[in-house]
Amino acid sequence: MTVLLVALGAAVGAPLRFLVASRLDDRLRAVALGTLAVNVAGSFVLGALSGAAVDGAALALLGTGFCGGLTTYSAFAVQTAERGRWGPAYAAVTVLGSLAACALGFWVAR
């Protein structure tokens, strides 16, 4: 049952990531806005789930499935390399923004 919940969550998160990234990402910008947005949003949701002490089936569906499908490390890594001299700044904004969003989500849910 848990595997199905993870798959169901990912079936919503991954297409949502694709839609946001395909509309907002641009190779010419210093920041890939779509990937940044989904990583920060997913971090906020996962922080809120942790702050609310969600576990079991709900965590499998929303945390592992939805947030796992929504967020992306591989696209972030490639886009960081593609940004050239802006790569380190893009990486810093993404990592710090995602950590801040996670902490905020945790705080809000507490």
N, CA, C and O atoms as CSV, one atom per row, in Angstrom:
chain,resi,resn,atom,element,x,y,z
A,1,MET,N,N,0.814,-1.192,0.000
A,1,MET,CA,C,0.000,0.000,0.000
A,1,MET,C,C,0.866,1.268,0.000
A,1,MET,O,O,0.544,2.233,-0.693
A,2,THR,N,N,1.952,1.271,0.766
A,2,THR,CA,C,2.823,2.443,0.841
A,2,THR,C,C,3.421,2.786,-0.521
A,2,THR,O,O,3.515,3.960,-0.878
A,3,VAL,N,N,3.818,1.787,-1.268
A,3,VAL,CA,C,4.393,2.017,-2.595
A,3,VAL,C,C,3.374,2.710,-3.492
A,3,VAL,O,O,3.728,3.608,-4.257
A,4,LEU,N,N,2.124,2.302,-3.403
A,4,LEU,CA,C,1.075,2.930,-4.216
A,4,LEU,C,C,0.843,4.384,-3.811
A,4,LEU,O,O,0.589,5.232,-4.666
A,5,LEU,N,N,0.928,4.672,-2.535
A,5,LEU,CA,C,0.763,6.052,-2.068
A,5,LEU,C,C,1.903,6.939,-2.561
A,5,LEU,O,O,1.678,8.074,-2.981
A,6,VAL,N,N,3.114,6.421,-2.507
A,6,VAL,CA,C,4.267,7.168,-3.020
A,6,VAL,C,C,4.091,7.425,-4.515
A,6,VAL,O,O,4.324,8.536,-4.992
A,7,ALA,N,N,3.679,6.396,-5.247
A,7,ALA,CA,C,3.478,6.542,-6.695
A,7,ALA,C,C,2.367,7.541,-6.997
A,7,ALA,O,O,2.485,8.334,-7.931
A,8,LEU,N,N,1.307,7.509,-6.228
A,8,LEU,CA,C,0.196,8.452,-6.432
A,8,LEU,C,C,0.643,9.889,-6.168
A,8,LEU,O,O,0.316,10.794,-6.936
A,9,GLY,N,N,1.384,10.096,-5.093
A,9,GLY,CA,C,1.904,11.432,-4.802
A,9,GLY,C,C,2.847,11.922,-5.879
A,9,GLY,O,O,2.782,13.082,-6.284
A,10,ALA,N,N,3.725,11.048,-6.348
A,10,ALA,CA,C,4.662,11.417,-7.412
A,10,ALA,C,C,3.945,11.674,-8.730
A,10,ALA,O,O,4.397,12.484,-9.539
A,11,ALA,N,N,2.820,10.980,-8.947
A,11,ALA,CA,C,2.043,11.181,-10.171
A,11,ALA,C,C,1.415,12.573,-10.224
A,11,ALA,O,O,1.033,13.041,-11.296
A,12,VAL,N,N,1.310,13.220,-9.099
A,12,VAL,CA,C,0.820,14.609,-9.055
A,12,VAL,C,C,2.003,15.576,-9.030
A,12,VAL,O,O,1.994,16.583,-9.739
A,13,GLY,N,N,3.014,15.279,-8.225
A,13,GLY,CA,C,4.154,16.181,-8.067
A,13,GLY,C,C,5.009,16.329,-9.309
A,13,GLY,O,O,5.394,17.446,-9.657
A,14,ALA,N,N,5.312,15.248,-9.977
A,14,ALA,CA,C,6.199,15.304,-11.149
A,14,ALA,C,C,5.593,16.087,-12.323
A,14,ALA,O,O,6.290,16.916,-12.908
A,15,PRO,N,N,4.322,15.858,-12.689
A,15,PRO,CA,C,3.751,16.683,-13.766
A,15,PRO,C,C,3.650,18.162,-13.383
A,15,PRO,O,O,3.806,19.041,-14.230
A,16,LEU,N,N,3.389,18.426,-12.108
A,16,LEU,CA,C,3.339,19.817,-11.656
A,16,LEU,C,C,4.705,20.473,-11.821
A,16,LEU,O,O,4.802,21.616,-12.268
A,17,ARG,N,N,5.757,19.745,-11.459
A,17,ARG,CA,C,7.119,20.261,-11.654
A,17,ARG,C,C,7.373,20.539,-13.125
A,17,ARG,O,O,7.923,21.584,-13.473
A,18,PHE,N,N,6.980,19.617,-13.989
A,18,PHE,CA,C,7.177,19.796,-15.426
A,18,PHE,C,C,6.458,21.049,-15.924
A,18,PHE,O,O,7.031,21.832,-16.681
A,19,LEU,N,N,5.228,21.238,-15.510
A,19,LEU,CA,C,4.465,22.411,-15.949
A,19,LEU,C,C,5.115,23.718,-15.492
A,19,LEU,O,O,5.270,24.650,-16.281
A,20,VAL,N,N,5.489,23.778,-14.223
A,20,VAL,CA,C,6.108,25.000,-13.691
A,20,VAL,C,C,7.452,25.256,-14.370
A,20,VAL,O,O,7.730,26.375,-14.800
A,21,ALA,N,N,8.277,24.227,-14.467
A,21,ALA,CA,C,9.610,24.400,-15.065
A,21,ALA,C,C,9.515,24.759,-16.542
A,21,ALA,O,O,10.267,25.605,-17.025
A,22,SER,N,N,8.606,24.127,-17.254
A,22,SER,CA,C,8.521,24.410,-18.692
A,22,SER,C,C,8.022,25.828,-18.964
A,22,SER,O,O,8.301,26.385,-20.026
A,23,ARG,N,N,7.299,26.411,-18.031
A,23,ARG,CA,C,6.814,27.782,-18.214
A,23,ARG,C,C,7.788,28.837,-17.701
A,23,ARG,O,O,7.830,29.948,-18.230
A,24,LEU,N,N,8.567,28.505,-16.681
A,24,LEU,CA,C,9.392,29.532,-16.036
A,24,LEU,C,C,10.890,29.410,-16.275
A,24,LEU,O,O,11.609,30.405,-16.185
A,25,ASP,N,N,11.372,28.214,-16.575
A,25,ASP,CA,C,12.821,28.056,-16.779
A,25,ASP,C,C,13.240,28.635,-18.129
A,25,ASP,O,O,12.528,28.513,-19.126
A,26,ASP,N,N,14.395,29.258,-18.133
A,26,ASP,CA,C,14.944,29.841,-19.353
A,26,ASP,C,C,16.456,29.723,-19.263
A,26,ASP,O,O,17.048,30.152,-18.272
A,27,ARG,N,N,17.089,29.151,-20.271
A,27,ARG,CA,C,18.542,28.932,-20.246
A,27,ARG,C,C,19.316,30.239,-20.241
A,27,ARG,O,O,20.488,30.260,-19.866
A,28,LEU,N,N,18.686,31.320,-20.647
A,28,LEU,CA,C,19.404,32.592,-20.745
A,28,LEU,C,C,19.400,33.381,-19.443
A,28,LEU,O,O,20.189,34.314,-19.291
A,29,ARG,N,N,18.542,33.036,-18.515
A,29,ARG,CA,C,18.489,33.746,-17.236
A,29,ARG,C,C,19.561,33.237,-16.281
A,29,ARG,O,O,20.035,32.106,-16.395
A,30,ALA,N,N,19.926,34.089,-15.350
A,30,ALA,CA,C,20.899,33.684,-14.336
A,30,ALA,C,C,20.292,32.674,-13.367
A,30,ALA,O,O,21.018,31.897,-12.747
A,31,VAL,N,N,18.962,32.680,-13.232
A,31,VAL,CA,C,18.262,31.789,-12.302
A,31,VAL,C,C,17.189,31.030,-13.072
A,31,VAL,O,O,16.412,31.629,-13.815
A,32,ALA,N,N,17.147,29.722,-12.897
A,32,ALA,CA,C,16.086,28.902,-13.475
A,32,ALA,C,C,14.887,29.006,-12.522
A,32,ALA,O,O,14.788,28.251,-11.555
A,33,LEU,N,N,13.994,29.935,-12.801
A,33,LEU,CA,C,12.925,30.267,-11.861
A,33,LEU,C,C,11.981,29.107,-11.566
A,33,LEU,O,O,11.527,28.960,-10.431
A,34,GLY,N,N,11.678,28.287,-12.560
A,34,GLY,CA,C,10.766,27.170,-12.336
A,34,GLY,C,C,11.335,26.142,-11.384
A,34,GLY,O,O,10.657,25.707,-10.453
A,35,THR,N,N,12.567,25.754,-11.611
A,35,THR,CA,C,13.215,24.770,-10.740
A,35,THR,C,C,13.408,25.340,-9.340
A,35,THR,O,O,13.216,24.642,-8.345
A,36,LEU,N,N,13.784,26.597,-9.272
A,36,LEU,CA,C,13.908,27.249,-7.967
A,36,LEU,C,C,12.563,27.234,-7.241
A,36,LEU,O,O,12.501,26.920,-6.052
A,37,ALA,N,N,11.494,27.569,-7.949
A,37,ALA,CA,C,10.160,27.633,-7.333
A,37,ALA,C,C,9.713,26.269,-6.806
A,37,ALA,O,O,9.216,26.175,-5.683
A,38,VAL,N,N,9.885,25.210,-7.604
A,38,VAL,CA,C,9.418,23.899,-7.134
A,38,VAL,C,C,10.276,23.389,-5.989
A,38,VAL,O,O,9.757,22.743,-5.078
A,39,ASN,N,N,11.579,23.663,-6.010
A,39,ASN,CA,C,12.426,23.200,-4.909
A,39,ASN,C,C,12.110,23.936,-3.611
A,39,ASN,O,O,12.088,23.325,-2.542
A,40,VAL,N,N,11.869,25.230,-3.694
A,40,VAL,CA,C,11.532,25.997,-2.493
A,40,VAL,C,C,10.139,25.596,-1.986
A,40,VAL,O,O,9.952,25.409,-0.784
A,41,ALA,N,N,9.174,25.466,-2.882
A,41,ALA,CA,C,7.820,25.071,-2.477
A,41,ALA,C,C,7.808,23.675,-1.869
A,41,ALA,O,O,7.167,23.451,-0.842
A,42,GLY,N,N,8.506,22.742,-2.491
A,42,GLY,CA,C,8.564,21.387,-1.953
A,42,GLY,C,C,9.239,21.336,-0.593
A,42,GLY,O,O,8.843,20.555,0.273
A,43,SER,N,N,10.254,22.163,-0.405
A,43,SER,CA,C,10.930,22.229,0.894
A,43,SER,C,C,10.007,22.786,1.963
A,43,SER,O,O,10.017,22.323,3.104
A,44,PHE,N,N,9.210,23.777,1.594
A,44,PHE,CA,C,8.235,24.337,2.543
A,44,PHE,C,C,7.222,23.271,2.958
A,44,PHE,O,O,6.950,23.098,4.146
A,45,VAL,N,N,6.669,22.560,1.982
A,45,VAL,CA,C,5.674,21.525,2.282
A,45,VAL,C,C,6.278,20.425,3.153
A,45,VAL,O,O,5.652,19.983,4.116
A,46,LEU,N,N,7.483,19.985,2.823
A,46,LEU,CA,C,8.112,18.933,3.617
A,46,LEU,C,C,8.421,19.418,5.035
A,46,LEU,O,O,8.282,18.658,5.993
A,47,GLY,N,N,8.837,20.675,5.173
A,47,GLY,CA,C,9.046,21.243,6.501
A,47,GLY,C,C,7.748,21.294,7.291
A,47,GLY,O,O,7.737,21.001,8.486
A,48,ALA,N,N,6.653,21.663,6.632
A,48,ALA,CA,C,5.349,21.721,7.303
A,48,ALA,C,C,4.895,20.325,7.724
A,48,ALA,O,O,4.349,20.150,8.813
A,49,LEU,N,N,5.118,19.342,6.872
A,49,LEU,CA,C,4.765,17.970,7.234
A,49,LEU,C,C,5.562,17.502,8.443
A,49,LEU,O,O,5.026,16.832,9.325
A,50,SER,N,N,6.828,17.850,8.481
A,50,SER,CA,C,7.664,17.485,9.628
A,50,SER,C,C,7.224,18.227,10.881
A,50,SER,O,O,7.132,17.643,11.960
A,51,GLY,N,N,6.952,19.516,10.729
A,51,GLY,CA,C,6.506,20.296,11.878
A,51,GLY,C,C,5.187,19.810,12.444
A,51,GLY,O,O,4.955,19.893,13.650
A,52,ALA,N,N,4.323,19.304,11.581
A,52,ALA,CA,C,3.029,18.786,12.023
A,52,ALA,C,C,3.118,17.335,12.472
A,52,ALA,O,O,2.109,16.734,12.840
A,53,ALA,N,N,4.316,16.775,12.444
A,53,ALA,CA,C,4.567,15.388,12.862
A,53,ALA,C,C,3.721,14.395,12.076
A,53,ALA,O,O,3.217,13.415,12.625
A,54,VAL,N,N,3.573,14.664,10.783
A,54,VAL,CA,C,2.844,13.746,9.908
A,54,VAL,C,C,3.705,12.510,9.688
A,54,VAL,O,O,4.911,12.617,9.468
A,55,ASP,N,N,3.091,11.356,9.749
A,55,ASP,CA,C,3.836,10.127,9.495
A,55,ASP,C,C,2.946,9.112,8.802
A,55,ASP,O,O,1.802,9.411,8.457
A,56,GLY,N,N,3.456,7.944,8.603
A,56,GLY,CA,C,2.685,6.855,8.021
A,56,GLY,C,C,2.267,7.109,6.588
A,56,GLY,O,O,3.055,7.589,5.774
A,57,ALA,N,N,1.030,6.785,6.289
A,57,ALA,CA,C,0.502,6.867,4.936
A,57,ALA,C,C,0.520,8.296,4.397
A,57,ALA,O,O,0.846,8.513,3.230
A,58,ALA,N,N,0.177,9.254,5.223
A,58,ALA,CA,C,0.157,10.651,4.770
A,58,ALA,C,C,1.556,11.122,4.397
A,58,ALA,O,O,1.720,11.849,3.417
A,59,LEU,N,N,2.550,10.727,5.151
A,59,LEU,CA,C,3.926,11.105,4.839
A,59,LEU,C,C,4.398,10.424,3.551
A,59,LEU,O,O,5.111,11.029,2.751
A,60,ALA,N,N,4.003,9.179,3.358
A,60,ALA,CA,C,4.363,8.477,2.127
A,60,ALA,C,C,3.750,9.177,0.917
A,60,ALA,O,O,4.425,9.378,-0.093
A,61,LEU,N,N,2.488,9.545,1.014
A,61,LEU,CA,C,1.787,10.203,-0.088
A,61,LEU,C,C,2.324,11.607,-0.352
A,61,LEU,O,O,2.681,11.942,-1.482
A,62,LEU,N,N,2.378,12.415,0.690
A,62,LEU,CA,C,2.719,13.830,0.535
A,62,LEU,C,C,4.209,14.115,0.602
A,62,LEU,O,O,4.729,14.875,-0.214
A,63,GLY,N,N,4.899,13.520,1.555
A,63,GLY,CA,C,6.323,13.796,1.736
A,63,GLY,C,C,7.187,13.105,0.696
A,63,GLY,O,O,7.880,13.754,-0.087
A,64,THR,N,N,7.136,11.791,0.700
A,64,THR,CA,C,7.973,11.038,-0.229
A,64,THR,C,C,7.455,11.141,-1.660
A,64,THR,O,O,8.232,11.396,-2.579
A,65,GLY,N,N,6.164,10.948,-1.857
A,65,GLY,CA,C,5.595,10.944,-3.200
A,65,GLY,C,C,5.496,12.327,-3.815
A,65,GLY,O,O,6.186,12.627,-4.789
A,66,PHE,N,N,4.635,13.177,-3.249
A,66,PHE,CA,C,4.403,14.490,-3.838
A,66,PHE,C,C,5.651,15.371,-3.822
A,66,PHE,O,O,6.059,15.892,-4.860
A,67,CYS,N,N,6.254,15.536,-2.649
A,67,CYS,CA,C,7.443,16.395,-2.561
A,67,CYS,C,C,8.623,15.807,-3.336
A,67,CYS,O,O,9.394,16.544,-3.952
A,68,GLY,N,N,8.761,14.491,-3.306
A,68,GLY,CA,C,9.828,13.847,-4.067
A,68,GLY,C,C,9.641,14.020,-5.562
A,68,GLY,O,O,10.614,14.208,-6.293
A,69,GLY,N,N,8.397,13.958,-6.023
A,69,GLY,CA,C,8.123,14.170,-7.439
A,69,GLY,C,C,8.199,15.630,-7.848
A,69,GLY,O,O,8.585,15.952,-8.971
A,70,LEU,N,N,7.831,16.501,-6.941
A,70,LEU,CA,C,7.820,17.935,-7.236
A,70,LEU,C,C,9.227,18.522,-7.304
A,70,LEU,O,O,9.540,19.295,-8.209
A,71,THR,N,N,10.063,18.157,-6.356
A,71,THR,CA,C,11.404,18.745,-6.286
A,71,THR,C,C,12.370,17.977,-7.179
A,71,THR,O,O,12.099,16.847,-7.585
A,72,THR,N,N,13.498,18.607,-7.476
A,72,THR,CA,C,14.467,17.962,-8.352
A,72,THR,C,C,15.883,18.379,-7.985
A,72,THR,O,O,16.175,19.564,-7.823
A,73,TYR,N,N,16.741,17.406,-7.858
A,73,TYR,CA,C,18.154,17.704,-7.685
A,73,TYR,C,C,18.874,17.641,-9.022
A,73,TYR,O,O,19.768,18.445,-9.287
A,74,SER,N,N,18.493,16.696,-9.861
A,74,SER,CA,C,19.218,16.512,-11.120
A,74,SER,C,C,19.094,17.731,-12.024
A,74,SER,O,O,20.096,18.184,-12.577
A,75,ALA,N,N,17.894,18.269,-12.187
A,75,ALA,CA,C,17.731,19.471,-13.016
A,75,ALA,C,C,18.464,20.649,-12.380
A,75,ALA,O,O,19.077,21.453,-13.083
A,76,PHE,N,N,18.404,20.752,-11.069
A,76,PHE,CA,C,19.116,21.816,-10.354
A,76,PHE,C,C,20.618,21.729,-10.621
A,76,PHE,O,O,21.261,22.750,-10.867
A,77,ALA,N,N,21.180,20.526,-10.575
A,77,ALA,CA,C,22.618,20.348,-10.807
A,77,ALA,C,C,23.000,20.735,-12.232
A,77,ALA,O,O,23.990,21.435,-12.443
A,78,VAL,N,N,22.222,20.283,-13.204
A,78,VAL,CA,C,22.510,20.616,-14.604
A,78,VAL,C,C,22.373,22.116,-14.831
A,78,VAL,O,O,23.219,22.734,-15.477
A,79,GLN,N,N,21.309,22.693,-14.297
A,79,GLN,CA,C,21.091,24.129,-14.494
A,79,GLN,C,C,22.157,24.966,-13.795
A,79,GLN,O,O,22.508,26.042,-14.277
A,80,THR,N,N,22.667,24.497,-12.688
A,80,THR,CA,C,23.752,25.203,-12.023
A,80,THR,C,C,24.983,25.227,-12.930
A,80,THR,O,O,25.637,26.260,-13.069
A,81,ALA,N,N,25.293,24.095,-13.540
A,81,ALA,CA,C,26.439,24.029,-14.453
A,81,ALA,C,C,26.209,24.892,-15.692
A,81,ALA,O,O,27.147,25.511,-16.194
A,82,GLU,N,N,24.993,24.938,-16.182
A,82,GLU,CA,C,24.676,25.729,-17.374
A,82,GLU,C,C,24.747,27.236,-17.138
A,82,GLU,O,O,24.876,28.005,-18.090
A,83,ARG,N,N,24.665,27.658,-15.895
A,83,ARG,CA,C,24.624,29.084,-15.586
A,83,ARG,C,C,25.997,29.744,-15.663
A,83,ARG,O,O,26.099,30.966,-15.552
A,84,GLY,N,N,27.050,28.960,-15.851
A,84,GLY,CA,C,28.381,29.533,-15.981
A,84,GLY,C,C,28.787,30.323,-14.754
A,84,GLY,O,O,28.782,29.797,-13.641
A,85,ARG,N,N,29.133,31.564,-14.949
A,85,ARG,CA,C,29.595,32.385,-13.819
A,85,ARG,C,C,28.488,32.647,-12.805
A,85,ARG,O,O,28.773,32.976,-11.654
A,86,TRP,N,N,27.229,32.505,-13.216
A,86,TRP,CA,C,26.110,32.688,-12.288
A,86,TRP,C,C,25.773,31.414,-11.525
A,86,TRP,O,O,24.948,31.441,-10.613
A,87,GLY,N,N,26.401,30.301,-11.888
A,87,GLY,CA,C,26.114,29.014,-11.262
A,87,GLY,C,C,26.222,29.001,-9.749
A,87,GLY,O,O,25.296,28.547,-9.078
A,88,PRO,N,N,27.332,29.488,-9.187
A,88,PRO,CA,C,27.437,29.481,-7.725
A,88,PRO,C,C,26.360,30.322,-7.041
A,88,PRO,O,O,25.859,29.942,-5.982
A,89,ALA,N,N,26.005,31.445,-7.628
A,89,ALA,CA,C,24.949,32.287,-7.040
A,89,ALA,C,C,23.602,31.574,-7.110
A,89,ALA,O,O,22.834,31.592,-6.148
A,90,TYR,N,N,23.318,30.945,-8.255
A,90,TYR,CA,C,22.064,30.195,-8.412
A,90,TYR,C,C,22.000,29.053,-7.403
A,90,TYR,O,O,20.957,28.820,-6.794
A,91,ALA,N,N,23.112,28.342,-7.225
A,91,ALA,CA,C,23.160,27.240,-6.264
A,91,ALA,C,C,22.918,27.750,-4.843
A,91,ALA,O,O,22.163,27.148,-4.079
A,92,ALA,N,N,23.559,28.854,-4.502
A,92,ALA,CA,C,23.399,29.411,-3.151
A,92,ALA,C,C,21.965,29.853,-2.902
A,92,ALA,O,O,21.408,29.579,-1.839
A,93,VAL,N,N,21.364,30.531,-3.869
A,93,VAL,CA,C,19.979,30.991,-3.722
A,93,VAL,C,C,19.048,29.794,-3.554
A,93,VAL,O,O,18.147,29.820,-2.716
A,94,THR,N,N,19.261,28.752,-4.341
A,94,THR,CA,C,18.401,27.574,-4.267
A,94,THR,C,C,18.551,26.861,-2.925
A,94,THR,O,O,17.552,26.554,-2.273
A,95,VAL,N,N,19.770,26.600,-2.515
A,95,VAL,CA,C,19.994,25.861,-1.266
A,95,VAL,C,C,19.523,26.673,-0.059
A,95,VAL,O,O,18.801,26.156,0.794
A,96,LEU,N,N,19.925,27.931,0.014
A,96,LEU,CA,C,19.522,28.758,1.159
A,96,LEU,C,C,18.019,29.015,1.160
A,96,LEU,O,O,17.382,28.993,2.213
A,97,GLY,N,N,17.457,29.257,-0.016
A,97,GLY,CA,C,16.008,29.471,-0.102
A,97,GLY,C,C,15.228,28.232,0.297
A,97,GLY,O,O,14.205,28.332,0.974
A,98,SER,N,N,15.701,27.069,-0.115
A,98,SER,CA,C,15.022,25.819,0.238
A,98,SER,C,C,15.137,25.527,1.732
A,98,SER,O,O,14.173,25.076,2.351
A,99,LEU,N,N,16.294,25.777,2.307
A,99,LEU,CA,C,16.451,25.581,3.756
A,99,LEU,C,C,15.571,26.543,4.546
A,99,LEU,O,O,14.952,26.156,5.537
A,100,ALA,N,N,15.518,27.790,4.106
A,100,ALA,CA,C,14.671,28.775,4.778
A,100,ALA,C,C,13.196,28.399,4.654
A,100,ALA,O,O,12.439,28.527,5.616
A,101,ALA,N,N,12.788,27.936,3.477
A,101,ALA,CA,C,11.399,27.542,3.273
A,101,ALA,C,C,11.040,26.337,4.141
A,101,ALA,O,O,9.943,26.273,4.695
A,102,CYS,N,N,11.950,25.396,4.256
A,102,CYS,CA,C,11.726,24.229,5.106
A,102,CYS,C,C,11.564,24.653,6.567
A,102,CYS,O,O,10.651,24.193,7.253
A,103,ALA,N,N,12.442,25.521,7.031
A,103,ALA,CA,C,12.356,26.010,8.412
A,103,ALA,C,C,11.060,26.778,8.635
A,103,ALA,O,O,10.419,26.625,9.676
A,104,LEU,N,N,10.670,27.602,7.670
A,104,LEU,CA,C,9.419,28.352,7.783
A,104,LEU,C,C,8.219,27.408,7.818
A,104,LEU,O,O,7.309,27.589,8.626
A,105,GLY,N,N,8.216,26.404,6.945
A,105,GLY,CA,C,7.134,25.429,6.952
A,105,GLY,C,C,7.046,24.691,8.274
A,105,GLY,O,O,5.955,24.471,8.799
A,106,PHE,N,N,8.199,24.309,8.812
A,106,PHE,CA,C,8.239,23.641,10.108
A,106,PHE,C,C,7.681,24.546,11.190
A,106,PHE,O,O,6.888,24.107,12.023
A,107,TRP,N,N,8.089,25.805,11.183
A,107,TRP,CA,C,7.647,26.776,12.194
A,107,TRP,C,C,6.137,27.033,12.082
A,107,TRP,O,O,5.438,27.078,13.094
A,108,VAL,N,N,5.649,27.198,10.874
A,108,VAL,CA,C,4.217,27.464,10.658
A,108,VAL,C,C,3.372,26.283,11.141
A,108,VAL,O,O,2.328,26.482,11.762
A,109,ALA,N,N,3.812,25.069,10.861
A,109,ALA,CA,C,3.041,23.879,11.225
A,109,ALA,C,C,3.088,23.571,12.717
A,109,ALA,O,O,2.213,22.879,13.238
A,110,ARG,N,N,4.093,24.074,13.395
A,110,ARG,CA,C,4.212,23.826,14.840
A,110,ARG,C,C,3.148,24.590,15.539
A,110,ARG,O,O,3.052,24.535,16.765
